[in-house]
Amino acid sequence: MEQTLRERAGNACELCGATEALAVLEIGPEADGSADMAILVCADCADQVSGAKDIDPTRWHCLNETAWSQVPPVQVAAYRLLSKMPEESWARDLLDMLYLEDDVLAWARAGLTGTAPDEATDGAADVVHKDTYGAVLSSGDTVTLIKDLKVKGAGFTAKRGTAVRNIGLVADNPAHIEGRVNDQRIVILTEFVKKS
């Protein structure tokens, strides 16, 4: 398997491009020992992907290129890494832009939760996001701001009446959604929005 991966990867880490201390890393949770469910990575990447070391966001700007790989296990590893850096705006933006086939996305999410794909999607249903009037919000909805919101750290105020299209739901917090205002990805409290 290592030889197959070295040929596929051109003897370089499939995440960061390093050429030293390369090893095979299986991408679970149901890895079958084949190259189709493994990647070739350097020791530093392996430690952070496997959780042996904490994620260092500055190391992972290489995912801006790697995430677009056509190799499913590389896509899965990139998706999981980006998902573990929700506080990094560049990682959230890249995650929003990524497109994964349904089976690859299920595989990526299963590894994040440590459960089977069906259980992973069922667990997400427990958190319900509602607008200020109690209407249930879904990912991809359009909402309207019901008051002016000062955006911390961005230097502008999101005006009342602004439409925020294609919102994202914050999986573990029913009071938070994400959306783009003035070309910036921001977190918005659901109590300040109305579903359109």
C-alpha positions as CSV (number, residue, x, y, z in Angstrom):
1,M,0.0,0.0,0.0
2,E,2.8,2.4,0.8
3,Q,4.3,2.1,-2.7
4,T,0.9,2.8,-4.2
5,L,0.5,5.9,-2.1
6,R,4.0,7.1,-2.8
7,E,3.2,6.8,-6.6
8,R,-0.1,8.6,-6.2
9,A,1.4,11.4,-4.0
10,G,4.7,11.8,-5.9
11,N,6.7,11.0,-2.8
12,A,5.3,14.0,-0.9
13,C,2.9,14.6,2.0
14,E,-0.6,14.7,0.5
15,L,-1.6,17.5,2.9
16,C,1.4,19.9,3.1
17,G,3.8,18.7,0.4
18,A,6.7,17.9,2.7
19,T,9.1,15.1,1.5
20,E,10.6,14.0,4.8
21,A,9.5,11.3,7.3
22,L,6.5,10.1,5.2
23,A,4.2,7.4,6.5
24,V,0.8,5.9,5.7
25,L,-2.1,7.2,7.7
26,E,-5.4,5.3,7.4
27,I,-8.5,7.5,7.4
28,G,-11.2,5.8,9.5
29,P,-13.6,5.2,11.0
30,E,-13.9,2.1,8.7
31,A,-10.5,2.0,7.0
32,D,-10.1,-1.3,5.2
33,G,-6.3,-1.4,4.8
34,S,-6.4,-0.2,1.1
35,A,-4.9,2.9,-0.5
36,D,-8.4,4.1,-1.2
37,M,-8.9,4.8,2.5
38,A,-5.4,6.1,3.4
39,I,-3.1,9.0,2.7
40,L,0.7,9.6,2.7
41,V,1.6,12.2,5.3
42,C,4.6,13.6,7.0
43,A,5.1,13.1,10.8
44,D,3.9,16.6,11.7
45,C,0.7,16.3,9.7
46,A,0.1,12.7,11.0
47,D,0.3,13.9,14.7
48,Q,-2.3,16.6,14.2
49,V,-4.7,14.6,12.0
50,S,-4.6,11.7,14.4
51,G,-5.1,14.0,17.5
52,A,-1.7,13.1,19.0
53,K,-0.9,16.9,18.9
54,D,-3.3,19.9,19.1
55,I,-4.3,21.5,15.8
56,D,-1.9,24.4,14.9
57,P,-4.0,26.6,12.5
58,T,-1.0,28.4,11.1
59,R,0.3,25.1,9.8
60,W,-2.9,24.4,7.8
61,H,-3.0,27.3,5.3
62,C,-1.8,24.6,2.9
63,L,-5.3,23.3,2.9
64,N,-6.3,26.2,0.6
65,E,-4.8,24.0,-2.1
66,T,-4.9,20.5,-0.7
67,A,-8.7,20.7,0.0
68,W,-9.3,20.7,-3.8
69,S,-7.6,17.3,-4.3
70,Q,-9.6,14.8,-6.3
71,V,-8.5,12.0,-4.0
72,P,-11.3,11.1,-1.5
73,P,-9.2,10.3,1.6
74,V,-7.3,13.6,1.1
75,Q,-10.7,15.4,0.8
76,V,-11.9,13.7,4.0
77,A,-8.7,14.6,6.0
78,A,-8.9,18.3,4.8
79,Y,-12.6,18.5,5.7
80,R,-12.0,17.1,9.2
81,L,-9.1,19.5,9.8
82,L,-11.0,22.5,8.6
83,S,-14.0,21.5,10.8
84,K,-11.7,21.5,13.8
85,M,-10.8,25.1,13.3
86,P,-14.1,26.9,13.6
87,E,-12.5,30.0,15.1
88,E,-10.4,30.6,12.0
89,S,-12.4,32.6,9.4
90,W,-10.3,31.4,6.5
91,A,-11.0,27.7,7.5
92,R,-14.8,28.4,7.8
93,D,-14.8,30.1,4.4
94,L,-12.9,27.3,2.7
95,L,-15.2,24.7,4.3
96,D,-18.2,26.7,3.0
97,M,-16.8,26.5,-0.6
98,L,-15.8,22.9,-0.6
99,Y,-18.0,20.4,-2.4
100,L,-17.8,16.7,-1.5
101,E,-19.7,13.9,-3.1
102,D,-22.4,12.6,-0.6
103,D,-20.6,9.4,0.3
104,V,-17.3,11.3,0.9
105,L,-19.1,13.9,3.0
106,A,-20.7,11.1,5.1
107,W,-17.3,9.5,5.6
108,A,-15.8,12.8,6.6
109,R,-18.6,13.6,9.1
110,A,-18.5,10.0,10.5
111,G,-14.9,10.5,11.5
112,L,-15.6,13.8,13.2
113,T,-18.3,12.4,15.5
114,G,-16.9,8.9,15.9
115,T,-20.3,7.5,14.9
116,A,-21.6,5.8,11.8
117,P,-22.8,8.3,9.0
118,D,-26.5,7.8,9.7
119,E,-26.0,8.4,13.4
120,A,-24.0,11.5,12.7
121,T,-26.8,13.1,10.7
122,D,-29.4,12.1,13.3
123,G,-27.4,13.7,16.1
124,A,-27.4,17.1,14.3
125,A,-31.2,17.1,14.3
126,D,-31.3,17.5,18.1
127,V,-30.2,21.2,17.8
128,V,-33.0,23.4,16.4
129,H,-32.4,26.9,15.2
130,K,-35.3,29.4,15.4
131,D,-35.6,33.0,14.4
132,T,-36.9,35.7,16.7
133,Y,-40.5,34.7,15.9
134,G,-40.0,31.0,16.4
135,A,-39.7,30.0,12.7
136,V,-37.4,27.0,12.3
137,L,-34.2,27.9,10.3
138,S,-32.4,25.6,7.9
139,S,-29.0,25.7,6.4
140,G,-29.2,27.7,3.1
141,D,-32.2,29.9,4.2
142,T,-32.3,33.6,3.8
143,V,-32.9,35.8,6.9
144,T,-33.3,39.5,7.4
145,L,-31.7,41.4,10.3
146,I,-34.3,43.0,12.6
147,K,-31.9,45.5,14.2
148,D,-28.5,47.2,13.5
149,L,-25.7,44.9,14.7
150,K,-22.2,46.2,15.4
151,V,-19.8,43.6,14.0
152,K,-16.9,43.3,16.4
153,G,-13.4,43.3,14.9
154,A,-14.7,44.1,11.4
155,G,-15.3,47.8,11.8
156,F,-18.8,48.1,10.4
157,T,-22.4,47.9,11.4
158,A,-24.8,45.4,9.8
159,K,-27.9,47.5,9.1
160,R,-31.5,46.5,10.0
161,G,-33.2,45.1,7.0
162,T,-30.1,43.5,5.5
163,A,-30.8,40.2,3.8
164,V,-28.3,37.4,4.7
165,R,-28.5,34.7,2.1
166,N,-27.5,31.0,2.3
167,I,-27.0,30.9,6.1
168,G,-25.1,28.2,7.9
169,L,-26.2,26.7,11.2
170,V,-23.7,26.5,14.1
171,A,-24.1,22.8,14.9
172,D,-23.7,22.9,18.7
173,N,-25.4,26.2,19.4
174,P,-29.1,26.8,18.5
175,A,-28.7,30.6,19.2
176,H,-26.0,31.1,16.5
177,I,-26.1,31.1,12.7
178,E,-23.4,32.2,10.2
179,G,-23.8,34.3,7.1
180,R,-22.1,36.8,4.9
181,V,-22.6,40.5,5.4
182,N,-20.4,43.1,3.5
183,D,-18.3,40.1,2.1
184,Q,-17.4,39.0,5.7
185,R,-18.5,35.8,7.3
186,I,-20.0,36.6,10.7
187,V,-21.8,34.8,13.5
188,I,-25.3,36.2,14.1
189,L,-27.6,35.6,17.1
190,T,-30.9,34.0,15.9
191,E,-32.8,36.4,18.2
192,F,-31.9,39.3,15.8
193,V,-33.1,37.7,12.5
194,K,-36.4,37.0,10.8
195,K,-36.7,34.2,8.3
196,S,-37.5,35.5,4.8
